[in-house]
Amino acid sequence: MSEQKNVYIGYVSDMKTYDSGVKKWGISLKADQLDELKKYLTKSGNVNIDFVVKSDGGAFLSVFNPRATDTYNNSQNSVKTEEALPF
């Protein structure tokens, strides 16, 4: 089984709350971090990133590494390109 390692990239600022009830976090990525994201492209050409908010209000970005899970790789082998198109 392949080793799973969490990938955390970028910076998430502290939460700001506005009078309207809207909550906002600033997210920033440096140029080299954007280049590094290319390593995590899925077979369909996407980079899957989760925005995670912890119970203490802190937040972070977690990048899905498609090569770290056998389940993902096995499921992608059974998908044909024509069937995956939405049109």
FIKEDREN-613094 format. One record per residue (C-alpha): x, y, z; chain. Coordinates in steps of 0.25 Angstrom, whole numbers, padded with zeros to 4 digits. Layout:
! FIKEDREN-613094
ATOM   east  north     up  unit
ATOM      X      Y      Z     A
...
END
This chain:
! FIKEDREN-613094
ATOM   east  north     up  unit
ATOM   0000   0000   0000     A
ATOM   0005   0014  -0003     A
ATOM   0009   0024   0008     A
ATOM  -0001   0034   0010     A
ATOM   0004   0048   0013     A
ATOM  -0005   0060   0015     A
ATOM  -0001   0072   0006     A
ATOM  -0003   0086   0011     A
ATOM  -0001   0098   0002     A
ATOM  -0003   0113   0003     A
ATOM  -0007   0122   0014     A
ATOM  -0021   0124   0020     A
ATOM  -0023   0137   0028     A
ATOM  -0031   0138   0040     A
ATOM  -0046   0138   0039     A
ATOM  -0053   0152   0037     A
ATOM  -0068   0153   0041     A
ATOM  -0076   0164   0035     A
ATOM  -0089   0170   0041     A
ATOM  -0097   0163   0031     A
ATOM  -0093   0150   0036     A
ATOM  -0083   0147   0025     A
ATOM  -0070   0140   0029     A
ATOM  -0058   0142   0020     A
ATOM  -0044   0136   0020     A
ATOM  -0033   0141   0011     A
ATOM  -0026   0130   0003     A
ATOM  -0012   0133  -0004     A
ATOM  -0003   0124  -0012     A
ATOM   0011   0128  -0016     A
ATOM   0016   0126  -0031     A
ATOM   0024   0114  -0027     A
ATOM   0013   0108  -0019     A
ATOM   0004   0109  -0031     A
ATOM   0015   0101  -0039     A
ATOM   0015   0091  -0029     A
ATOM   0000   0089  -0030     A
ATOM   0002   0083  -0044     A
ATOM   0008   0071  -0037     A
ATOM  -0006   0067  -0032     A
ATOM  -0013   0068  -0045     A
ATOM  -0023   0056  -0046     A
ATOM  -0025   0048  -0059     A
ATOM  -0036   0058  -0063     A
ATOM  -0027   0070  -0061     A
ATOM  -0033   0075  -0048     A
ATOM  -0026   0079  -0035     A
ATOM  -0035   0076  -0023     A
ATOM  -0034   0085  -0011     A
ATOM  -0042   0085   0002     A
ATOM  -0044   0097   0010     A
ATOM  -0044   0092   0024     A
ATOM  -0049   0100   0036     A
ATOM  -0045   0094   0049     A
ATOM  -0054   0095   0062     A
ATOM  -0045   0106   0068     A
ATOM  -0048   0115   0055     A
ATOM  -0035   0113   0049     A
ATOM  -0034   0109   0034     A
ATOM  -0025   0102   0024     A
ATOM  -0025   0097   0010     A
ATOM  -0023   0082   0008     A
ATOM  -0019   0077  -0006     A
ATOM  -0023   0063  -0010     A
ATOM  -0011   0055  -0015     A
ATOM  -0017   0045  -0025     A
ATOM  -0005   0036  -0025     A
ATOM  -0006   0034  -0010     A
ATOM  -0019   0025  -0010     A
ATOM  -0021   0012  -0017     A
ATOM  -0036   0014  -0017     A
ATOM  -0035   0026  -0026     A
ATOM  -0026   0020  -0036     A
ATOM  -0034   0007  -0037     A
ATOM  -0047   0015  -0039     A
ATOM  -0041   0024  -0050     A
ATOM  -0036   0012  -0058     A
ATOM  -0050   0008  -0060     A
ATOM  -0055   0022  -0065     A
ATOM  -0055   0024  -0080     A
ATOM  -0052   0038  -0085     A
ATOM  -0065   0039  -0094     A
ATOM  -0073   0034  -0082     A
ATOM  -0068   0045  -0073     A
ATOM  -0072   0056  -0082     A
ATOM  -0084   0064  -0077     A
ATOM  -0089   0066  -0091     A
END
